[in-house]
Amino acid sequence: MINDGQSQRKIAKLLGVSQSGISKFVKRFKERESVENITRSGRPLKLSMKGGKRSDRQIMRVARTNRRTPLAELTCIVNQTLPHKVSSRTVRRRLKFHGYTKRKVNKTLTINTTNRKRRISWCRQKLHWTLNNHWKSVIFSDETKVKINSQIRVSVWRKPDEVWRPECLGQRGGRCLSVMFWGCVTYHGVGTLEPVIGNIDSEKYIECLDQNLWPVIAKNFPDGGYIFQEDNAPVHTSRRTSEWEKENNVNCMSWPAQSHDINIIENVCGQLNSNLKKRNT
C-alpha cells in the first residue's frame, strides 16, 4: 500500500490502527527489510515459555499449601512439580507478581458468638453519641506490655488481604523481656503513663488509679462529668476494684468483651511500643 503511494494516515484508517503504528512498521521494514522483532540479549524467562501460566498456578498452589516454608525450601518443592527447574529468585518474583510476599504472623483473633452480639449491641447504643456531648468526656485507659527484645520472627506467604485467614495466624513464639505500663488518654490529650512493676493485681491496680487517675480528672474535668473507660480484664472487674470505684464515685463505662480494637488508646500503645523498641535498638 505504501508502494502504491497511499499515505500512512489513509492506511491507518483503512486497517483500523494508529498512524504511529504504521509509521513504526514502515520504518522497521526500511531499516531491516523485516518486521520481525530483534532477538533480545539475555536468557529468556523460563516461565514465559509454553505452559508458563500453568507453572504460575502451580507455584501459587505450593505457596498457599506451605505458607511458613522458607523461600529455598519452597523452591525445592516447586521444582519437584514443574517440568523444568527454576531459581529461588524466579519463584520470589512470580509470587510477588501475584501479590504474595513474606509477612509477619498475627496472633489469632477469635470472637465468640456471645461477645459478637454484645459488641453489636454496645455499638448500636452509642450510635447517637456525639463528640461534644459524650466522647469528649471519656477517659480511655489500658495497660500495655512493651517488649524489650523482639520475639522470634515467624512469617508466612500471603497477600495483604489474607491477614486474618486461619492458616496465616498463630503465635509468634520466642522469649523476651517486657515492662507493663498503665496509661490513659482523653480528648484533651495524653494523660498519665505509669510503669507497673511485676504482675498486676487488684490492689496494685487500685493503687495505680488512686495515684494517676485523679490528677487527670482534676486537670481536664474539674467540674466532674467524666466517664472512665476500662476493659474487662480480671483486675478491672474484681470485687475489690468495683467496691473502690463505687466508694469513690468513679463513673465507669460499660465495655463489651474482646473489644480492644474499639479503644482509641490502642493507637497510643502501639506508638509507645514502637518508640521504645527504636530507643533500645
N, C-alpha and C positions, 0 to 999 in steps of 0.2 A: 504493500500500500504506500509505503514511503517512496519506493522506486517509481510508483505511478504518479508521484507528485502531489499526493494528498497531504494536507497539513496534520501536524500532531494533534491539534485541537479537534479536528474533524474525526481523526482515527479514534481518539479517546471517547468521543461522543458516540461513535458507532459501536465500539466494543463495551461501553459502559464502565470504563475505568478512568482513573485520574490522568490528567495530561502529564503530570510529573512522572507517573509510572511509565508512560510511553516514552518520555524523554530519556529516562534511565535505561530502558530496554534498548533503545536505538544507540545510545552512547556505548553501552556494553558490547553490542554487536559490532560497531565500527572499530572499537579498540582491540577486540579479541576474536572477531568473526565467530563468536559463540555467545549464547545467552546462559550457559551453564555457570553455576557458582564455582569460584576458585576453591580448590581444596585448602581448607584451613590448617594451620600448623597445630601441633599438639595431638595427643591421643584422644579419640572420640569418647564421649561419655558412654560407659557400659550400659547404663540404664536407659539410654536414649535409643538403643538398638531395638530390634524386634522383640516384643514381649516385655518392654520396659514398664508399661502400665501394670502388667501382672506382677512384675518384680516389686514395684512400688507397693502394691496391695499386700504382698507377702511381708515386706518389711514392716508395714503398719500393723499387720496381724501379729507378728512376732513381738513388736514393741508393746502392744496392748496386753499380750499374754505375759510378758516378762517386764513389767514396769520398773522394777527395782534393780534390774540387771545392769551392771556397768557396760559402757559402750563396747569395750573389747570383747566381752563375753557375748553381748548381743550380736556383734558382727559374726562371731563363730556360729551362732545358732542360725543366723540369716544365711550364711554360706552353705549350710547343710541342706537348705531348701531351694537355693537358686541354682540354675544350670551353669552359671559362671560365678567365680568368686569376685567379691567387691571389697574395697578397703573400709576401714572404720570411718575415714573421712567422708566417703560416699554415703555410708549409712546415716551418719550425722547430718549430712547436707540434705538427704531426702526426708529425714524426719523433720528437720527444721522447715523445709518447704511445705510440709503438710501441717505445720503448727505444733509439732511435738518437740519440746526441749526438756532438759532435766530440771525439775523444780523441787523445792523442799516439801517434805511431807507435813501436812497439817494434822493436828490432833483430831481424833474422832469427835464429831459433834452430833449427838443424837438427842432429840427432844421427844419424850413420850407423849402419848395421845392426850393425857390429862393436862399436862403442862402446856401443850399447844392450845387447848381450849381456853385455859386460864390466860395465856398471853393475848389471845384474840379478844377475850372479854375485857381485859385491862386496857388494851389499846382503844377499844370502842368507847370505854368510859372516858378516855382522855381526848376524844376527838374534838370536844367543844372547848378544850383548854386553849388559852391564848398566851402569848408571851408576856404581855403587860399584866394580865390579871392572875396568871398562875405560874408559868415556868420561871419567871424572874424571882420567885420566892423559894425555889427549890435549892437545897444544898445537896449536891450529889457526892457520895462518898464511896470509898472502896479501899481494899488492901491489894497491893501488888507485890509480887516476888521478883526481884531483879536478879538475873543470872550473871554472875561474875565471869565464870568460864563458860564458853559456849559448849553446847552439847554435841555429841557425835552426830554428824550430819547424815541424814537419810534422805535420798531424793528419788523421785520416780519420773518416768517418761509420761508426760501428759500435755494436753492443750490447756490454754488459760481458763477455759470454761469447764474443765473437768476437775476443778479443785476439790469438790465435795463428793466425787464418786467414791464408793466404798473401797475399791481397790487402790485408790490414791491416798487413803487416810491411814493413820496409825501412830503409835508412839514413836518418838524420835530416839529415846534411849540416851544413855551416857550419864556420867557423873559431873556435877558442877557445884560450885559454891553459890549461895544465894543469900540475899538480905531482903526482909519484908518491910514495906512502908505502908503507913496509913495516910490517906490524903483526902481532901475534899475540894470541890470546885463549885462556884456559883456563877450567875450571870455577871456579877461584878468583878470576877477574876478568880485566880487560883487561891485557895485557902492554905491551911497549914499542911506541911509534909513532915510526918513524924516517923522515924525508924522504929521498928518493933523488934526488940531483942528476944531471940528464942521463939518458941511456939506460942501462939496467941490463944488465950482462953478468955472466959467471961470477965474475970477480974482485971486482966490486963487490957481488955477491950474497953471496959468501963473507965479505967484509969486514963486511957488514951483519949476517950471522948471528953472526960472531965477537964483534961489539960488543954485540949486543942479545939474542941467544938465551940466552947463558949466565946473565945476571942473572935472567931469568925462571925458568930451571931451578933456580938456587941458591935463589931465594925460595920457589918452590912445590913443588919436587921435590928437596930437599936429599939425600935418600937414593936418588935415581935413580928408575927405574921409570916414566919418562915415555915418551910416543910422540909424535914430531914429525910433523905433517901438513903437506905441501906439495903443490901440484898438479903437473901435468905440463908446465909452462912450460919452454922450452928451457934457460933458465939454471938451472932446478932439476934437470934430468935430464942435464946435460952431464957429460962425463967428469971434468973438474976439480972440479965440485961434488960428484959422487959419491965421488971419492977423498978429498976433505976430510972429508965426513961419515963415511966409513969410518975414516979416521985418528983422528977424534975420538970414535968410538963413538956417533954420533948415531943413535938408534933411530928409523928413519923408517917411516911407514905407507904401504903400497901404496895408490895412488889411481887410480880409473878416469878415463879421459879425458873431457872435456866434462861434468864433474860439479861445476861451481862451485856449483850450487844445493844440493848436499848439505852444503857447508861452512857452518857456523854463523857464520863471521866475515863472510859476505856481509851479514848484518844490521847488523853494526858498521860495515862500509864504507859501506853505504847511509846510515846515520845521520851518519857523518862527512862525506860529500858534502853532505848536506842542511844541516848546521850551518855548514860553511864557505861554502856558497853564500849563506845568510842573512847571514853576517857580512860578505860582500863586496858585498851589495846595499844 
